[in-house]
Structures are given as C-alpha cells and as structure tokens.
Amino acid sequence: MIENLDGIYETVRFGENLKIRISYLETHEDFPSHWHIPLEILRCRENWYKVQTPDEEYMMSEGDIALIRPGTIHALFSPDEGKRNVYLADVTMFYNIADVETVMSLLPPVTIIRGKNNNDFYNEIKGILLDMEKEYNNHGVFYEAMIYSLLLKMLTCIGRHMNMDGAGKGNKAVMGRYGERMMKACSFINENCTENITLDQAADIAGFSKYHFTRLFKEFTGKNFYKYLSQKRIAYAEQLLANPDYSVTDVAMHSGFASSGAFIRMFKQIKGYTPTAFREMYSTALPGSKYYGGV
C-alpha cells in the first residue's frame, strides 16, 4: 500500500529505529507508477506478479524474487488472487562501505531472480529473506541488528554473484577476467566523483591503457566513463539540494561541476527536470538522504 505519494514520488515511512519494512499482500491491489529512495524487494509466494518500468515489463512467477533499484520508476500489477511479500529497505546506511555502493551503482533497474532455477544463489537470497521475516515478526533480542546484518549479507551475496555472473548490463567475459579491476575503478569514481578526476586516472587505477579501459568499462557497466561520472555527481548533488542553506551554484561547485550552467544542463538531461524543481518537490522529503536514481 502506498501511503504518501507526491506526484510519482513515494515517501516511505519506517518505524522509529528500524529502516526496513516488510508487508504481506494477499489481496488484489495494483500500484501506479512511482519511485522511492529505499531498495524494494518482492517475493512472489503464490500466482504471478508484474513489475512495469517506462522501458520494460517484468513478469514474476510463483517463487520469483525481484530487486527494484532505488530511484526506479515502476508500477506493480497483481492477479485477483495471489500472495507476495514486499520488503522496503533504506540501504543508504551502508553507502560508506565502498563495495556496497558499487553494487548498488551497478544494479540494473529491475533484477528478477527466478525460482525455477533453484540454484545456490536463489536459495541463499530466499533463505536470507525468510530469516529477515522471522526476525521482523518475532522481535527477539537484538532483532534490529540481526535484520541489518542479514540485509548487508544479502547485498554482499548479490555483489559476489555479480562478480561471477556479470555486472548490470555488463559482459560476463569481461566480469570474469577483469571484474575485480573494474570494481576497483568504480569504487575510485564513487569515492572521488566530486573531484576533477579523469579517464586516464580511472584507467590507471584499473591497470589498463585509456583505450582498452574505455571499451571494458562500457561493457562492464553499460555506460561510458563520463556518463557514469556525471550520474554519480548528480546523485551526490541531490543530497545537497535537500539542504536549503546551499544555493544551486553552491551545489554545483561541491558536486564537481565547473559551472552552475553545466550542472543545471546535466541535471535536467539525467533527471528530466531542473535542480530547483527537484528541491521544490522533494527537499522536505529528503533531509539528509542520498538518492542514487538512474545510476
């Protein structure tokens, strides 16, 4: 159930301490196009479920698990009868862990983990979700810490699977041979996106020539170095825009852009609206948060 919708932006309400919410849906209810900051996980327990983004439609069968990346515009459709669990988790608390931030950056908008595969990866993710539900419902001693540890375990499992099976839209052969070096380059960009970093520096971190790195990076992430860097800067700028003490020019300078004009053009190109419009629409809903949409 969507409780707070402003346009297509959903403000997800959590409890006082736990920034994870699990809902059990057993009635027919469709959800219109919306986006939110938390990571969303769907577990289809009975019948089917459908996730629709502006670019693609994803059909879930019984047993399937879906990961919806923060900031992804999506609608949800259910049959007249069926059961599914919805997990919403604020993962920004883990963004100070470089590996986690890199995993979140490389996730595609929607990832479907098929139950019919019944492989080790599926079984591990399903087991973690079941353990999270158990802790969430029982409220045992230190249950909050246990749920957070399970969430971090899940993100680690996803990252390791990506490392073995290909990242995002990336090429499996590239991931298999050069995954660790590409992850190192992504971490370097994530950590230094507000600085004047260059393609040559990123290539050097990965240990490749600029030309070789350019091709491998595009195959690995699905986007070129400059687009990846720009998207990371815009994601950083969004959290600054939530602070009314910063002017748009201040935000541009702190986010690594050479001028406010360049920042505004890039922000509108990536997000579809201006920084001022973003601040007016969402600043009160995003105090201190970090939104990684479109990355």
N, C-alpha and C positions, 0 to 999 in steps of 0.2 A: 504494500500500500504506500503510495506517495503522499506524504503528509504536508510538505511545504514546497510548492512549485511556483517559481517566479519566471514566467515565460517558459523556457525549457530547462532552466537551472533548478535542480532539486537541492534544498538544504537538508542534509541527513542529520537527524537528531539522535545522539547517543545518550547513554546514561552519564552519571556524574563523573565516573572514573574510566569505565571500560569503553574504549572507542571501537568496539566491534558489536554488531547487531545481527542476530540470526532470526529469521522469520520462517514460519511453516505455513505454506499456502496450499489449501486443499479445495478451494472453490475457484470457479471461473472468474478471472479478472485480467483484463488487458491493461497495459500501461502505455501512455502516449510517449512520443519522442521526448527524451530528457537526458541530462548529463549531471554528473555529480563528482565530487572530489574523491570519495572513497573507492577502493577497489571493490568490484562486485563479483561474487561467485555464485553460480547457480548449480544446483544438483537436482536433476530431473529424476524423481523417485518413481513416478508412475505416469504412463501415457507419454505425450510429447510436449515440447515447449519450443517457442520460436523467438529468436533474437534478430532484430532488424536494425541495421545501421543505414545511413544515407547511401552507402556504396554496396552493401551486400546483405544477404539473408542467410541465417544460420538455423538449420533445423536440428533440434535436440531430440534424441530418442531416450527411452527409459534407461536410466543408468548413466547417461552422459553428464559431464561436468563442463561448465563454461566459465571462463575468466574474462571479465569485461574491464579493460584498462581504464584507469581514472581519466575523466575528461571525454570519454567516448559518447557521442550522441547515439542513443539507442531506444528502441521501442520493444516491448515484450508482449507476446500473444500466447494464450493458453487455450486448451480444449475445454469443452463443457465439464469434463470430469478429469481429474488428474491431481498429482501431488508433486510439489517441488519445494526445495529449501533455498532461501536467499540469504547470503552472507554479505554484509557490508562492513568493510574494514578500512579504517584510516591507517594507511601504511606510511604516512609521511614521517612518523616517529623513527622509521628505520632508514631514512634517506641519508643519515650521517654515516651509514655503512656503505662504502663505495660499491661493493658488489651488488647490493640490493638496488641501489639507484640505477646501476647499469642494467640490471634485469628488467626493471620497470620501464626503462627507456627503450628497450629492445622488444618488449612485448607488442604483438600486433593488437589492433583494437579489440578483437574478439578471438579467443582461443578455445576450441572445443576439444575436450579430452574424451575420446569415445570409450564407452563402457564395454562395447563388443570386443575391443582389443584385449581387454583383461590382462594387460601386461604389467610389469613391475611398476612402471611409472604411474599408471592409472590406479593400481591398487594402493600405492603409497599415498597419493593425493586423497583418494577416497578415505583411507584409514585416518589420515590427519583430520579431515573434515568431520568424521564421525567422533573422533576424540574431542574436537572442539565443541561439538554439540553436547557431548556428555558433560564436559566441564561447565559449559554455559548453562545447562539446565539444572545441574546438581549444586552449583555454588559451594563447592567444597573449600577447604583451606587452601589459600593461595591460588584460587581458581583463575583470577585475573592474570597473574604471572604465567600460569600454565597455558592459558589461551594465547597470550602474546608469544610465548616460546613456540607453540605449535604453528602460529602464523608465520613466524620467522623460519621455522623448519620447512614450511610449505614453499616459501619464496626461494629458499636455498635449493630445495628439490627441483623446482621449476628451472632455476638457473643452471643447475648441473645437467638437467635434461636438455636444455637449450644448447649447452656446450657440446653435448654428444650428438644432438639431432638437428642442429641448425638453429640460428637465432632469427626471430622475427621473419622477415621475408628473405633472409639470407640464404646463401648457398651451403648445402651440407658439406660439400668437399672443402670449401673454404673454412667452415667452422671446425671440421675435423682436424685439418692440418694447422690452421692458424688461429683457432678460437681464442686461446689464451692471450695471444699478442693483440688481437683485435679488441678483446675485453679491456686490456690494459690501456689501449688508445682511447676507448670510450670513457674509461674512468678518468683519464687525464683531461679529456674535453669537459666532462661533467664537473670536475673539481675546479677547472680554470676558465670556464666559459665567459666569465666577466672580464677576463684579461685579454690582451691583444695577442692571442695565440694564433699560430699559422699552420697551414697544411704541412709544411716542412717539419715543424716541431712534432706534430702528431705522427707523421711517418717515421721520424727518428725514434720516438717512444716505442713504436711497434717493430722497429728494426727493418724497415723496408725503404726502398727508394720512393720518392714522391709519386712517381708514375705508377709503380707497382701497388703502392698503398691506396692510391685513388681508386683503382679498379677493385681491389679486395674489400675496401671499406664499403663501397657501394653494394657489392654482392652480399656483404655481411649484414649491413643494417637496412638495406633497401633504400638508402638515400645518400647523397654525396656529403662530403665533409662540411661544406659551407651551409647546406640546409640543416644538417644535424646540429651544427654550432648555433645557427640562428634560432632554431627551435628551443635549444637549451637556454639561450639568453632570454627569449620571450617567456619561457616558463619561470625563469628567475624573476623577470620583471613583474610578473603577475602577483607575486607575493609582496613586492614593494608597493604596487599600486593599492594594496589593501591598507596601506598606511597613509592617511590624509596629509601627514606632515611632509611627504615628498611630492614635489611638483613633477609633472611629466618629464621635464628636462632633467631633473634630478634622477628620476628612474632610468632614463636613457643612459646617462653617464655612468650610473652604478651598475648597469647591466651590460656594459661593454660596447655600446654603440657610439659612433663618432659624433653624432648629432641627434637632436630630437626629431628632426625631419626624417632621417634614416630609420629611426626607431619606430615612428608612427607608421611609416610606409610598410615596414616589415611586420609590425604587429597586425596591421589590417590585412596584409597578404596572408598571414598564417592563421589569424583568428576570425577574420571576416568582419571585424568592427574595430573602432579606434580604442586606444588606451583610456581615453576619457569616458567612452561609453561603457567599457568594462568596469571602470571604477564606479560609475553611477549605478550600474546594475548589480554588481557583486561585492563591492568593498565591504559593506556591512555584514555580508555573509561569510567573508573570508579572512577575518582578523588572524594574522599570524600563520595562515595556512600556506601550503605550497602545492599549486595545481600544475600537473605535468601533462596537460592535454596536448594531443597531437604530436607527441614525441615518441 
